[in-house]
Amino acid sequence: MTNTQRDIPRRSKIWYRTVFGLCMIVFLFAVFQVVSRLWEYRTSDLTYQEISAQVEALQPSKRFEDAFHQGERMSEPVPISRLPEKQTLPYQVSSGNREQLGKQGILQEYEKLNALNEDMVGWVSMPGFKKPIDYPIMWSGDNEYYLHNDFYKNASLAGSIFMEGLNDPTTLQNHIILYGHAMRNLSMFGNLRDYHRTPDDYLNKTKIYVDLLHTRLEYEVFSVYTADANDNYRQTVFDNDEEYAAFLDKIQSASVHDYGVKLGPQEKILTLSTCDESVYQDGRSVIHARLVSQVVYDGSAVQAEGSDADNETQKSVKIPVLANVYLKQLKLSFAEDGSVVEKELISSSDNLIKQFSLEVPAEVSTVSLAMKTTDPKATIQATVNQAKADPEGKLQLQAGENEIRLKIRSRDLQYARYYTIKIMRLAS
């Protein structure tokens, strides 16, 4: 037997061992990936169990039952006749016990969590699932950070439940959007991946409870479906009632089930959105719910038409939000070299960013603003470098850095949104 013949089985053994070794490496790596993911699932679950343990163990439905039936502590829901401009609201509003607010003016059960992370702006609960949806709501002003970070701002595969960056977490808006991962262990929004495919879910698990830091909200599902990530189901700002009504009609018509709900222009809605690649490559499972009850805690009053101001039955009911607090147009202009320069900061098609930065030449000592509010009855206040200014007049700039701050107040004067324009006046 030649040396070449002897080498053939030796080479075969080496080849076999090499292939076997590579397969073992791939297998062990796959096992490592699975174990790592399971460990991350467990770590995330323990983190949020720890957080949940810090919140008062009271079922959300019980909170609303208490709010609407403890007559000695609560007022009746707001009668239509007592709302300004005879607004017809499709949801009940009741006043909660002010003692439930802490020193910071937020609900007591969330004070410690908010102190740990001020990005915590509320809590969402959707009862009925074996692994319940019961999580804090985070808000960072964008739609990326809490996609990959937990409550403690640690990198996390599960991330957090977080509010749309364009929402204002301090106000009850027409359309609030919450996002979360659909985890395979059914944590976060994992239960919602197959929600639209499971009649027992979309017919019987329809209550969603959202606590903001100053109010409690009860929603009821009216539409559920799958969508592409680029579909316009996440619009948050509307120029008028007609545009909002068209949006509501569109998202209701997309539902896999007809809930028999008639929606009006005064609706406040909530959207839960999570990934679902079973239908589209970048698909989403979408749930829309309408507000049916609100509990407020600040104790301000609505006065009935023609009633006595001292009437005890009229006390402690806050007017719900009746107006948008957004700018739909914002232009800044100044004179330069004998001509007028205009900078359009916000147009009706923009995403309504709240902070802007720009530079102007040294010779520019004043600027002017042109603004339109989404609600024509909203009011605008302005400061320039912390001094009050007329938003419709000439705004005086100093050398170097300047800050123009706009405050848009709702017609009921209860809610506000701020816009900041930072202007660097260059040196000559």
N, C-alpha and C positions, 0 to 999 in steps of 0.2 A: 504494500500500500504506500502510495507516494505521500509526501508531506502535504500536497494540495488536497488530497482526499481526506487526510486526517484533520485538516483545518475546517472542512465543511461543517461537521457536527459541532465543532467548537464555536464557529461563527453563529450557527443556529441558536446555540445556548445563549450566547451573548445577546443576540437580537431578541430572543424571548425574554431574557431578564430585563433588557432595556425597556421593551414594550410593557412588561408587567410592572416595572418600576414606575413608568409614566402613568399607567392606569391607576396604580395605587396613589400616586401624588394627586391626580385629578379627583379620585374618590375621596381622599382625605380632605382635600380642599373643599369639595362639595359638602362633606359632613361638617367641616368647620363653618362654612357659610350658613348651613341650616341651624347648627347649634348657636352661632352668633346671633342669628335673627331671632331664634326662640328666646335667647337671653335678653335681647333688646326688648322683645315683646313683654317679657316678665318684668324687666326693669321699669319700662314705661307704665305698666299696670300698677306696680308698687308705688311709683311716684304719684300717680293720680289718686290711688287709694289713700295715700298719706294726705294729699290735699283735700280730698273729699271728707276725710275724718275731721278736718278743721271747720267744716261748715255744718251748721245746725241740721240735724237729721230729721227734717220735716218734709213730708211729701209735697211736691209743688201744688197738687190739686187741693191739698188740705190748706195751704196758704190762702188760696183764693176762696175756698169755702169759708174760712175764718173771716176774710176781709169783707165778704158780701153778706155775712149773716150775723156778725157780732154788732147788733144794733146800738149798744151803748157806746161803742168805740168807733163805729163807722157811720158814714153818711150813706144815704141811698145813692144808687147810680144816677148820673146827671140826667135830669129830664130834658128832653129836646127843647122845651120852651125856655129853659134857662141858659141855653148856649148863645153866645153872641152871634148876631146875624142869622139866627134860627138855623144854625148848622145841624144837619141830621147825621149823627154819628152811627156807624154800623157796629159799634162795640160799646160795652158798658165801662164806665169809669167810676171808681170808688176811692175813697180816701182812707189810707191806712193809719195806724197808730204811730204818731211821730216818735214815740219812745223806741221804735225799732231802728231809728237812725242814730248813728254814733256821733262822736264829737266832730268828725270830719264831714258830716252831712251825708254819709253813705250808709247803706244797710249794714247793721252791726256784724252780721255773720261773715261779711267780706272785708272787714277792716284790716284784719291781720294779713290776709292774702294780698290785699292791695298795697299794704305797707312793704311786703316782701318784694313785690313787683308791680309797679304802678301801671304796667301795660295790661294788667288784669282789669277788664272793664265790665265783667258780668259773669253769668252762669247760664248754661243751657241744659235742659233736661227733657228727654223724650221717653216716658215710661212705657213699659210693656214688653220690652225685649229681655231675653234671658241674660244678656250682658248689656245692662242699661246704658243709654247715652246720658251721661251725667258729668259734665266737665266745666271747668272755668273757660271763659271766653277771653282771648287775648287780642290786642290791637296794637300794631306798630306803625300804622300809616302806610304800609305797603303790603303786598300779597306774597312775600317771599320769606321773611325772617322766620315766622312761626310755622311755616311749612316744614322747617328742618330743625326747629329748636323747641324744647319743652318749656314748662312754666318757669323753671329756674334758669332758662337761657342756655341750657346745655344742649349740644348737638344730639339730635334724636331722630331715629328712623320714623317714629310715629308722629313727631312734631306736636302740634297743639290744635285745638279748635280755635279759629281766629276769625275776626270780623273783617269784611271788605275794607281796604285801605281808604276808599272814598267815602265810607260811612263816617259819621260823627258819633262816637260812642256816648256822648253826653246828652244826646237828644233822641226822641222817638221820631224816626223818619218814616217817610212813606214806604221805603224799601230797605230793609236790613238784610245783609247777606252774611252767612256763616259758612266757612270752609273747613274741611277736615279730611284726613286720609281715610280710605276704606281699608283698614288693616284686616289681614286674613284671620286673625284671632277674634275678629268682630269688635275690637276696641275702636275708640274714636268714632268715625262714621261708618265702621265696617258693616253694621246692620243695614245701611241704606243702599248698599250695592245691589241687592236683590229685592229691595222694597217694592219697586214697581212691578215685579214678577210674582209677588206673593200676596194674593187677595187677603189672607188673614192679617197681613201687615197693613196694606194701604186702606183696608176697610175698618180695622179695629184699633190700630195704633196711630191715632190721628191728632193727639194733643201734644203740643210742644210748648214748653214753659221757658221763658227767657227773663232772667233778672238782669237789669242794668243796675248800676250802683245806687240809683235813687228811685227806682220804680220796678214793679213786677208786671210781666206781660204774659198773657195766655193766648196762644194761637191754635188754630184748627186747620188741618190740611185741606186744600181745595184743588190741588193739581199735583200730579207726579208723572215723570216721564224721563227718557234719556235724551241727551243732547250732545252736540259737538262742542268742544271747549270754546270755539269761536262764535257760537250762536249767541244772539243778543237776548239772553235771559237775565242778565245782571245789570241792566240799566238802573241807575239810582237817582237821576235828576231828570225832571220833566218840565217842559216849558209851560204847559197848561193842562187842564183837566182832560181835554180831548186826547192829548198824546198819552197821558197816563191810562185813560180808559182803553185806548187801542192796545197798549202794552199788556194790560190785565186780560183783555180778550184773547190776545195771542197766546199767553202762557197758560191760560185756562183751557183753550181749545186743544193744546198739545197733550193734555192729560190722557193717560190710559184708562182712566175711570172718570165718569161724570158724577161729581159730588152734589150736583143739583143746587149749587150756590150761585146767587145773583150778586155780582160785585158792583160797587158804586165808586164814584170818584173820591170819596172820603176814606177809602180802605187804607189800612196800614198792613203791609205784608212782610213776611219773613221768607227767605230762601235758604235752604240747606243744599250745599253742592259738594259732591265727592266724585272721585275718579271711578270710571266704569269703562273698561276697554273691551267689554264683551260685544258691544255693538259697533263702536267707532274706535279707531286707533287712539284717538285722544278724546275719548268719550267721557260723559259725566252723567251721573244719576242726580236728578234734580227734584226737590220737593218744595212746593210753595204752600204757605199757610197764611191765613188771614187773622188779624187781631180780633179777638172776641171779648177780652176783658183786660182792663188795666187798673192797677192799684198804685196810687201816688201817695207820697208821705210828707209833703212840705206844709200841708195845712192851710194853704191859701184858699180863698173862697170865690164862688161864683154866685152873683146876686140875681135872684129871680126878678123878672119884670114886674114892677108895681108892688113888690113885697117890702116888708119892713126890714131894714138893714140889721136890726137886732134879732131877727127871727132865728132861733137856734137851729132850726131844721135846714137853714141855708148855708151853714158854716162848713168849713173844712173840705171843700171840693175844688180841686184844681182844674182849670181849663186845660184840656188836652192840647197838644200842639196843633195849631190850625194853619201853619204857614211854613214854607220852605225858608231856609236861611242861607241860600246860595247866591253867589253872583253868577249870572250867565254871560256877562260881558264886562270886561275891564280893559281900558286903554290908558296908557300914560303918554303924554305929549309935552314937548318943550321946544323953545325957539333956539335955533342954531344957524349962524351965518345968514340971518335974514329969512330963513324958511322954517316951517314947522315940521318937526320929526315926531312920528307916532309909533309907539310900541304896543302892539296888541298882546296883552298878557293872557286874557281869557276870551274865547269865543264860545258860541253855543255848542260847538262840536268838541270842545276841549274836555279833559277829565277833571277840570276844576281843581288844579293844584293850588295849595294854600300859601306857598312861599315862592318868592321871585327875587332874583338878583340881577342888577344891571349897572352899567357905568355910564356916566354923562361927562361931557367936557367941563373944564374948570369954569368957563364963562356962563354955564347954566346955573342960575341961582334959584329958579322956581320951576316947578312942574305942575301940570294939571291932570286930573283924572276924569274919565268918562266911564260911568258905571250903569249897569242895569241889573236889578235883582230879579231872581226867578219869580218871587212874589212881589208885585208892585207895591204892596202895603207894608213890606219890610222896611226898616229904617237903617240908615248908615251913619256910623260915627267914625271919626278919624283922629289920629294923633300923628304928629311928626316929631320924631325924637322925644317921645313921651309927653309932648305938649299938645293940648287940644287944638284941632284945626278944622276949618270948614272943608268938607270933602268935595264941595262943588267950586271952591275958590282956588286961588294960587297957593301952592304949598311951598314954603320957603325951605331951601336947603342950606346946610352949613358945609364948610370945607371938609373933605374926607368922607367918613362913613355917615350914612343917614338911614333911618328906619321909619317907613310909613306903615302904620298899623290901622287896618279897617275892621270895624266890628259891625256885623250884619245882625240885626235883632228882629225876631219874628214879630208879627202883628200883635200877639198877645203879650209881648215883652218878657216872655219866660225863657226863651232860648236864643243862643247867639252862636255865630261862627266867625272866626278871625282869619284875616288875610294879612300877610306881611310882605312888604316890598322893601328890599334892601338896596340902597342906591349908593354907589361909590362916586363921589364928585372928585374927578381927577385933579391933580395939582397942575398949576399953570406952567 
